[in-house]
Amino acid sequence: MLAATQDIVGHIHRVNALKNLAEKMGQMPAIHQLQQWQCERLLVTHSDLAQQPAYQQAMAFFVEELYGPKDFSQRDADIARVVPKLAKVLPNTAMNALNDALALNALSFELDQKMVSALEGKSLHDEPRNNDIYAMAYRQVGEQEARERQIAIIRDLGHQLADVINIRGIGMLIPLSRRPAKLAGLLSLHEFLQRGYETFKKLGDVNSFIDPVIAREEQIMLQLFQTNFDLETENPIPHVPTL
């Protein structure tokens, strides 16, 4: 468990260092725009899932709570402050899920920063060919191993969250801990945990949501990295009409 807590704190320090560098380089506005575009792209790619009432909340949770331009600094500061105590009260599955969520956040930010550098001088906003611009930058950045790891973390996180909702008594523990969390200045962290629990509890069969998302994202990634795959005529990235 000690290793898990160290990993969690390490992910937080890593993303904070990356954000400080991005701030100094003036990249944050471009990174936020890219993150918003990528969220819209996910919703277009998986529109069949996003439009199903059973999956709408799960898709929103992934886009808003695990990725995207939302400011996670308060949540992360809360976690860094109490992670040793969390390790004593939360089961291993919950700690592993938290570790994956923070690892995903740090890795995604690092890749986004590299994408912004590759997109320098180009804009995805209101571009009729923004999917082509994005695809070429994605291939230029490379980092296939990191992209594969990003997708693997999402898969593992989904399965771990599915296990968390089945922990005996967790459904009672989360609501009862809201007031103590608020008094301790941990409301941001508590709300994140509560939204995650409620989202996946409603899903029921988590695999029916996670598996098709992972399969499509893996296929898109492999096509983008195939040098003999003509992006101009077979781009797997859909056009995103608005930001």
N, C-alpha and C positions, 0 to 999 in steps of 0.2 A: 504493500500500500504506500510505503514511503516513496518508492519510485514513481507511482502514479501522481502523488502530490507534487513531486519535483517536476514531472513532465508538464503538469497543468500550469504551474508557475512559469516554467520555461516558455510555454506557448504564449502566455500573456506578455512576458518581457520581450519576446521576439516580435510580436505584432506592434507593441509600443515603440520599439526601436525602428521598425519599418515605417511607422506613421510619422515619427519624428523626422526621419530622413526625407520622407515625401513632403512634409510641411516645409522643410528647408529648401527643397527643390521646386516648390510651388506646384506640386503635382496633385494635391488633394482634390481640387475641383474636377480635374480630368478623371481621377480615379472614381469619384462619386458618380460622375456621368456614366462611366463605363460600367460600374456595378449596377446602376439602374437599368442600363440597356441590356445587360446580361440577364437581369431578372425578367425583363419583358420578353427576352428571347426564350427563356425557360418556359414561360407561360404560353408562348406561341407554339413551341415544339411539343409541349405536353397539354395542348388545349383540350384534348378529349378527356384527360384526367381532371384538369382544372375546372372544367364545366360540370363535372359530376358532383352533386351535393355531398356524397360520401367522402370525396377527396379534396374538396375546396379548402377546408381548414388546414389539412396537412400540407398542401401546396403553399398556402400562405405562410405557414410556420417556417418552412424551409426557405422561402424567399425573404421573409421579413426578419426571422430570428436567428437563422444560421448563416445568412449571406445577405448581400445587398448593402446599400449605403447607410443603413441605420448605425447610429453611434452606440457601440457596445462598451464604451470606456467605463461607465459606472458599473455595469454588470461585472466586467472583468476585474475592476478594482475591488469590488465586493468579494469576488471569488478568491483573489490573491490574499485578501486580508483574513479569510476564515477557512481556507482550504484544509489546514490540519484538523480543525474541528469537524469539518464536513466529512473527512475521511473516517472519523470515529462514529458518526451517526448514520451515514449513508451506506447502503450495501455496495459491494464491489461493482455490480452491474451499473449502478447509477454513477459511480465515480468514473468508470470507463466511458460511459456515454458523455459525461461532462468533459473528459479529456479529449474525446474525439471531436466534440463540438468546437473546442478551443483550437485543436490542431487544424481543423478544417478552416477556421477563421484566419489563422496565421498563414497557412499555405495559400489560401485563396488570395489574400492581400498581397503576398509576395508575387504571385503570378499576375495579378492585376497591375501591379507596379511595372512589371516588365512589359505588359501589353500596352500600357500608356506610353512607355518609351518608344515602342514599335509604332504606335499610332501618332506619334508627334507630327503635327502639321496636318493631320487628317481629323475629320469630325464624323461621329456616328449620328449626330443630331440632324434629323430631317433629310438624310442622304437617301436618294432612291436606290443606291447600291450599298447600303451600310453593311449588309451581310457579307458582300464580297470584300469590303475593306477589312472587316473583322476577321474573316477567314484567312486572308493573306497575312495579317499581323500575327494571328495564332500560329500559323505555320512558320513564320519568321522567328518568333520567340522560341519555338521548339519545346523543350522541357517535357518530352513525352513521358518519362518516368514519373515526373511530378504530377502530370495530368492523370496518369493511371492511379497514383497514390490518392489524389483528390477524390476520384470516383470510388475507390476502395473504401475510403473513410466514410463517405456518404452511405455506402452499402452497410458497413459495420454499424454506423450510428443508427440507422433505421432499425436494424435488428436488435440492437441494445435497448433502444427506447421501447421496442415491443416487449422486451423482457422486463423492463422497469415497471410497466403498467400492471404486470402480473405479480409483483412483489406484494406479499400479504401485508395489508394495513397501510400501504403507501397512499391510497386514496383518502384515508382519514388524516394521515400525518401532514400532508401538504396544506390543507385548509387550516388545520389547527396551528400550524407554525407561522401563519401570516402575521399575526400580531407581534409575536416575539421577533420575527424578522424585521418588521417595521421599526420596533423600538431599538433594535440593534443597528439600524441604518442599512439593512440588507434587502429592502423592498424590491429593488431592481432585480436582484438575483432570484428572489422568491417568485416574482411574477414570471420570469423566464421559465423556471421549473414548473410552475403551475400551468402555464400555457402549453408547454411540451407534454405534460401528463394528460391534460384534457384533450389535446389534439389527437394523440395516439390512442387514447382510450376509446374515442369515438370511431376510430378507423376500424377496429375489430381485426380484420386480416391485414396486417401491415404489409405482408409480402405482395399482396395484390396491387399495392401502390408503389412500393419501392422497386420491385423487380422490373416492371416495364420502364420506369424512369432510368434505372441503371443500364438496362439493355440499349436503350436509345442513345444515351450519352456516350456509352462505350463505342457504339457504331459510328457516331458523329466524330469522336476523337480519332478513331482509326482512319476514317476517310480523310480527315484534315491532314493527317501525317503521311498519307500515301502520296509520294511524289509523282506517281503516274496517274493520280486522280485529278482530273481537270476541274479546278474550282470554278472556273468561269462558266462552265456548262453544267456541272453537277454539284454545285455547292450545297452541302447538307444543312447549312445554317439558314434559317428562314429570314426573310426580310422583316425588320421590325418597323412598322410604319410610324410610331410615335414613341416619345420618351415619357 
